[in-house]
Amino acid sequence: MGVSVWKRLRRWALAGSVAALCATGTLRAQEEPAANQVNDIMSRLQAIEKQNDELRKQIEARKQAAAAEATAAAAPVDDDKVKNLVDAYLQNQAEKKKQAEIQKKLDEQANGYVVGSDLAMTARWNPDQGLLLETAHKDFTFHIGGFFQDDSVWWNEGAALRKTGGEGTFEDGTFFRRVHLQMDGTAWEQMEFNLEYAFENFGNNVGTGALEQFFVGLKDMPFIGTVRIGQMRVPQGLEGDLVTGAKNMTFMERSSFTDAFYNNFGPGVWMGNHIFNDRVTWAAMAYRQEGQTISTTTANEGAGQQVQQGVFDGAAIADGNWAYSGRVTALPVYENDGRCLVHLGASFTDRSALHDGTVGGTFATGGASFVDFSARPEMRDTVGNYTNVGPGNAKRIVDTGLIQCDNASVCGLEYLSVHGPFSLQAEYGFADANGVTGVVSPTGVLTKASGTLGFSGGYIQASYFLTGEYRLYDRRLGRLGNTCVRPNTPFWFTRDSNGHLSTGLGAVELAARYSYLNLDDGPVQGGVLGSTTLGLNWYLNTNLKIQFEWLNSDRYGLNATSAAGSVYGVTNSFGIRTQIAF
C-alpha cells in the first residue's frame, strides 16, 4: 500500500477511537472521576497505537518482499547455476541409462538373447589385430588385416660349394618373403571364416592366386568342438609357419627338419577341440596333397619339392594322394595368466606316396609312386623355390631324392616352457618311407631296395626378453599366439610438451637355435645338416617387428649318390627382416 492509504487509515482509527472514548466518557461521567476517565482513554489509545505499528510493519515487509521479487526478476541469469543444473540432469540421465544397460545384461545372462537381434556394428582398433568391426554381442565380427615381410640377405659359402656337386651360389639380395591380405571373422556366433591371399606366389597360379588359409567353419559345438572346410594349416609342429602362423616366427625361417618332414598346408576337413579348462587340445585333419604328383625329372632340381612346398591353390585333381594328420597338446603347468607354462605335444601324419606326373618322365606310365624328403637352408636367397622370382638359388641343401614306396609317415614331439621373459622350445621328428621298392639315383636310375627307410631331425631354441615381456600362448589351439608379444612400452622417439626428448624402447628379444636333420639311411645318402642361428628381435609395438639374424649351416654325410650333391661345406649368412602386421 502507498503512504496516502496509511495516513487515511490512521486518521480514521484515531477519529473512531476519540469518538468511542467520548461516548464512553459521557456515559460514565456521572459514575467515575475525571482522572480515571483520562487514564482509560490513554490506555486505549496506546493499545490502538501498538496495533497500528504492527500493521505498519506488516505493510512495510510486504513492500520490501515485492521490491526484492522485482529486483530478482530483473537480475541477470547465473551461468554457473544453470550449468550445474544441466550437468546434474545429464548425469542423472546417464546413470539411468547405465542402470538400464546393466539390467539388460543381467536379463540376457538370465534369459539369454536372440543371436542377430542387435546388428549395430562398431569399429575399434585392436592392438593385436588392427581394425575390428563387431556387434554388441560379438555374434558378428569382421577383421581386415594383412602383413608383409621384407628380407635383405647376405651370403658367404666356400668356393667348392659353388661348383658341381656343391650347393650352388646363394645370392645376396632384397625381396618380399611374404605379402598377405587377410579378411577373417565370425557370423551368427558359431560360424568362423578366414580368407588370406599370399601375393608373393601369384606368379605360380594365375587362376585363383595363391592361398594361405581359405576356410569356413563352425565352432564351440558340444563334444565336437570346431569343424573347418577349405585350405588350412596341417596340425603338425609348434614353430612359426606351422600351426603357429607365419607372423609369429622367432627366426626368419622354420627349422630344416620341419621343412623336410611337414606339409604346412592342405585342402581338406579339419576338426579340433579344447577341453579340461583349455588344458588339453586335439586336432585331426584329412586332406589332399597340393601338387598331387611328383617330379622324377632330375633336371627339375629338388625332385618332389613341388609337393612339400607346392603351389597353394587349394586344389588336388588326382586319384589317391590323401593324407591324414592328428595332434594333441597338454598344459601340465599354466600359471600367472600364461607368464609361466609348460606345453607338451605330439603329432602323427600318414600320407600316400605320389605318382610321377612329369611329362615323359621315366616312371610316368609305370604306376609307381614316390616320396622325397628335402630341406632348404634356414634363410632364403629368394622367395622359396618359386620360379617367378630370381635369380636366387632354389636348390635344396640336403635331399633324399626319390624313394619308390607306398606311403610316408611322420611322428613329431613338442616341448615349450615359458618362465616370464625366458622360454625354452624343442621339437623332434621321425619320418619313414614305408613299403620301399626302390631308390632313384640322381641320374634317374632305379635301384632296388626293400623295407622301411627312416630319417630324423629336430631343434632346440631359447629366447630371452631383455625388456621383461613374455611369449603369448593360444590355449584354444595349443600354439603360440599370432601376436608373439605385447611390449610393456611401445617404441617412440619424440619431444614432450616441454621440448625434452621422450623415448620408449619397445620389446627386445635375444634368441638362439640349433637344428639337426639326418637324411641318411641305407642306400639313401641325402646328407646331414647342422645349423646354428643367433637372432636379435626388436618388437617396436604389436604391429612392427625388425629381426637381425646370423646363420651358420654345416652339411655332411653325403656321397656320389646324394641328390643334393656330394661336397661337404659350411655356409654363413646374415639377414634382416622388417615385418608389419595387422
MIMITOR-483652 format. One record per residue (C-alpha): residue in three letters; x, z, y. Coordinates in pm, whole numbers, plus 50000, padded with zeros to 5 digits. Example, Ala and Ser with C-alpha at 12.3 -4.5 7.8 and 13.67 -1.06 7.14 Angstrom:
<nodes>
ala512305078049550 ser513675071449894 
</nodes>
This chain:
<nodes>
met500005000050000 gly501074994150364 val501725021150632 ser498385014650806 val496475022750490 trp498395055150450 lys497605065950812 arg493915058550773 leu493705078850453 arg495505107950616 arg493185107950922 trp490065106850704 ala491375135250491 leu492135157150797 ala488795149750959 gly486965157750642 ser488885189650594 val488235201450953 ala484565193350921 ala484315212250593 leu486145241750736 cys483985242451045 ala480835241250839 thr482115268450614 gly483205288850910 thr479785285251073 leu478065296550756 arg480315326250713 ala480865335151077 gln478475363451060 glu479965377750739 glu483835375250777 pro486065384951057 ala487745357751263 ala491205364451117 asn490105357950762 gln488495325550866 val491715312851016 asn493775322150710 asp491395305050477 ile491435273350683 met495255273250688 ser495435277550308 arg493085248850256 leu494985226850500 gln498265234350315 ala496735225349980 ile495405192750120 glu498785185250277 lys500505190949940 gln498125167249770 asn498785141450037 asp502565144849986 glu502175138749610 leu500035108449679 arg502595095249928 lys505435099249672 gln503485080349409 ile502765052349653 glu506465050749753 ala507595049749388 arg505225020749324 lys506655002449624 gln510225007249502 ala509364995449148 ala507664964249287 ala510714956949503 ala513074961349203 glu510994937548994 ala511074911849270 thr514854915749308 ala515394912548931 ala513284881148916 ala515374865449193 ala518784876349043 pro520944850148853 val520904849048464 asp523694869048290 asp525534842448073 asp527214868447854 lys523924884747767 val522354851247686 lys525384841547474 asn525224874347286 leu521544869247218 val522134833747091 asp525114844746877 ala523084872646725 tyr520294848146644 leu522624822746487 gln524424849546287 asn521114862046163 gln520114826746059 ala523474821145884 glu523114853845698 lys519634843745586 lys520984810045466 lys523854826945282 gln521484851145112 ala519244821945015 glu522234803444861 ile523284834644671 gln519764839144543 lys519654802344444 lys522874806044243 leu521544837444076 asp518354819143987 glu520374789943847 gln522514813443641 ala519404829843504 asn517224799443459 gly519674770043471 tyr519354738543680 val518434702443619 val521544680543585 gly521454654243858 ser518914673444067 asp521334676344359 leu523154643444416 ala524514650544763 met528264643844739 thr531024659844942 ala534584647344981 arg537604670144988 trp541334668244942 asn542544684044620 pro546274692844641 asp546774683244274 gln544584652044258 gly544214638544610 leu540814625044721 leu537984640644518 leu534244635044557 glu531814658644385 thr528204670644385 ala527224706944440 his527034714644067 lys530054692643988 asp527914673243739 phe529174641543913 thr532794638444026 phe534944608744123 his538684607444188 ile540544578144337 gly544294580044296 gly547414564844155 phe551184567244164 phe554384547544173 gln557924554444054 asp560714536344236 asp564044537344045 ser567594529844153 val570224529843876 trp573984525543840 trp575674518743503 asn579184521543358 glu579924511442998 gly583184502242826 ala584264465842818 ala583984464542437 leu580314473742455 arg579564443142667 lys580914418942410 thr579394405842088 gly578414434641864 gly578064458142163 glu575174469242378 gly575434440942628 thr575634445643004 phe573444471443169 glu572764461243527 asp572744482243842 gly569554477144036 thr566364489044201 phe562874483644060 phe559444499144038 arg559294515943700 arg555554522243727 val552854511943975 his549424525743878 leu545934526544026 gln543574552543881 met539854559543905 asp538504588043694 gly535764613843696 thr532664627643527 ala528964618743526 trp525874637143404 glu528074667743344 gln529274657342996 met530434621543041 glu534064615643145 phe535964583643215 asn539414571943315 leu540374537243442 glu544104532943502 tyr545864499943560 ala549624495743508 phe550544468843760 glu554184467343654 asn553034449843333 phe550644424443481 gly553014395743416 asn552644401743043 asn548864399443041 val547144375943282 gly543724383443132 thr542614419343188 gly546004430543313 ala547974458443152 leu546014490143088 glu547414525243078 gln544314545242985 phe540844529842988 phe538314551742812 val534884567742831 gly533944599742651 leu531574628742603 lys532984663842642 asp532064700242587 met529874693642285 pro529314722742044 phe531594721541737 ile532644685541809 gly534334691142144 thr535224657542301 val534894621642177 arg536524592342359 ile536474554742301 gly538894529942455 gln542604527142527 met544194561842512 arg547354581742460 val548004588242092 pro548014625742009 gln551734629241940 gly554524647942116 leu554714670442418 glu557074655042672 gly556124632642960 asp554674597942888 leu553104610642565 val550104634242565 thr551544647142892 gly551204618543139 ala554004598843298 lys553524616443634 asn554924648443485 met558314638443349 thr561194662843376 phe563594633743320 met563324597243416 glu562624586343056 arg561444603342740 ser563924611042464 ser565234584342228 phe563594599841920 thr560054597342063 asp560834562242191 ala561774552041836 phe559054570141638 tyr555914573541854 asn553384548041977 asn552244562842305 phe549074541342349 gly546464525042130 pro542844512942140 gly540524533341920 val538494565341887 trp539814599641986 met538304633841903 gly539504668242001 asn538544703742094 his539954736242234 ile538904768042053 phe539654805442028 asn539534810642404 asp541684779442455 arg544464793642238 val544174765441982 thr543634727942028 trp543274699441784 ala543044661941831 ala542704632141597 met542704595041664 ala542074563041469 tyr543444532741648 arg544844497741619 gln548464489841696 glu548704467742003 gly550794437041942 gln549134435441597 thr552044416141438 ile555794420041425 ser558554395441511 thr561034386041241 thr562974361241453 thr566384376141523 ala566604355941846 asn563884378841977 glu566184408342029 gly564884441741914 ala562544428141648 gly559394448741634 gln559614463741981 gln556504444542092 val554614467841858 gln556234500441965 gln556124493342337 gly553814463842343 val551524447442593 phe548994474542679 asp545824453842689 gly543564474042458 ala543344445242209 ala544494440641849 ile542984409941685 ala544204410141326 asp543274423940985 gly544774457340896 asn547294473341136 trp545324505941152 ala546984538641246 tyr545824574941226 ser547264604441416 gly546454641441433 arg547874670041638 val547324707741650 thr548704732941901 ala548624770641939 leu549364795442218 pro550514827642048 val551584840342393 tyr549744833742720 glu550164859142999 asn550144862343377 asp547904831843426 gly550394809443249 arg553614822043403 cys554594833943057 leu553614814542745 val554744801742408 his553414768542276 leu553724756541916 gly552574722641797 ala552704697841511 ser551554661841468 phe551334636441188 thr550844598741201 asp550304572440935 arg550344536141045 ser550294504340844 ala553234480540839 leu552614448541036 his552594412440925 asp555094387141054 gly553474369741348 thr556404348241453 val555604311241473 gly557684295241200 gly559164328841107 thr560904332640773 phe558214355540633 ala555204343140831 thr553414328540528 gly554624352740265 gly552114380340330 ala554924405440380 ser554644434640623 phe557354453440812 val558194483541029 asp561004487741279 phe562374519441443 ser564484514441757 ala565234530642091 arg566434520942436 pro568834541842646 glu567184571642817 met567494553943151 arg566294518443219 asp568074490043391 thr564834470243412 val561164477043352 gly561204483442978 asn561804451942777 tyr559344431442980 thr560314395243028 asn558694392243370 val561384414043529 gly565104407343507 pro567994403743479 gly568204438343324 asn569154441642959 ala566174447242727 lys568334453842424 arg567754484042201 ile570794506342179 val570024517041819 asp567754497941578 thr566954498841205 gly565994462341205 leu563024450840999 ile562144470840688 gln559704454540448 cys557314481840329 asp553704493240301 asn553434517840588 ala555264542640813 ser554624579840855 val555874602741132 cys555814640741145 gly556664658941469 leu557184695541562 glu556914710341914 tyr558064741842090 leu557704752842451 ser558264786542616 val557784794342984 his559124826543133 gly558454823643503 pro560894798643656 phe562764793543325 ser561444771443045 leu562804760042711 gln561364729942528 ala562264713042199 glu560854687441955 tyr562004673241625 gly560564644941420 phe560854627341086 ala559954590841032 asp559644574440690 ala559214538440580 asn557144541340261 gly556954517039970 val560104498440078 thr560754465039905 gly563494450540124 val565624452040436 val566114422640671 ser569674416840793 pro570494405641150 thr570834370241018 gly567344370840866 val568314376240501 leu566074399140299 thr567984423740081 lys566044440639804 ala565504478239834 ser563024503439699 gly561624538039755 thr561384555840090 leu563794553940383 gly563844583940616 phe565094588640973 ser565054618141212 gly565704629241567 gly564844654441833 tyr565824670542160 ile566224704242329 gln565924709042702 ala565924737442954 ser564854739143315 tyr565034765043591 phe563304765543930 leu565714778744191 thr562764784844424 gly560764806044177 glu557954782744066 tyr556884777743704 arg555704748043497 leu551944743443474 tyr550114740943142 asp546804724443045 arg545054746642787 arg542214722042726 leu544564695442584 gly547514716842472 arg550014699842700 leu551884703343027 gly549754697443333 asn549664663743508 thr550874682643813 cys554174697243698 val554474724443961 arg552874737344280 pro555664745444526 asn555454780144673 thr556264764245007 pro555884726745063 phe558664708345241 trp558584703945617 phe561204699045887 thr559874700746242 arg559784721846559 asp557354750346618 ser555364756546937 asn558384773547093 gly560644743747027 his562574761046747 leu563404743346421 ser560994751846139 thr561604742745775 gly560044745445430 leu562094738345119 gly559614727344851 ala560484734144484 val563924727344337 glu564464724643960 leu567654721843757 ala567224706243410 ala569404696943113 arg568604679142786 tyr570434669642470 ser568764644642239 tyr569704631141897 leu568464601541693 asn569684591441348 leu568584557341217 asp570974556340922 asp569704558640566 gly570874539440258 pro571094502140322 val569874506740680 gln572574514940935 gly570634514541259 gly573044538041432 val573194573541562 leu572644581341930 gly573524613642107 ser572544616842475 thr573184643742734 thr571174644043057 leu571584665743367 gly568904664643634 leu568014678443974 asn564334675244066 trp563064681444418 tyr559274686044450 leu558634683044822 asn554954690744757 thr552434684844479 asn552414647544554 leu556024637744629 lys559004641944395 ile562604629444404 gln564734630444087 phe568504627844056 glu569864622443705 trp573144616743520 leu573064603543161 asn575824601842902 ser574994582642581 asp577224580242273 arg576284557241986 tyr578004555841648 gly577164553441277 leu577004515341284 asn578334487641060 ala578234449941038 thr574604450440920 ser573334470541218 ala570584452641411 ala571834467241741 gly575464457041687 ser578464473841532 val580584485841827 tyr580814523041891 gly580964534642251 val579914556842540 thr577704547042832 asn577334566243159 ser574634560743417 phe573214576543732 gly569664572443858 ile567414582744144 arg563624581644121 thr561134585844402 gln557574593144292 ile554384596144492 ala551224606044304 phe547614613344396 
</nodes>
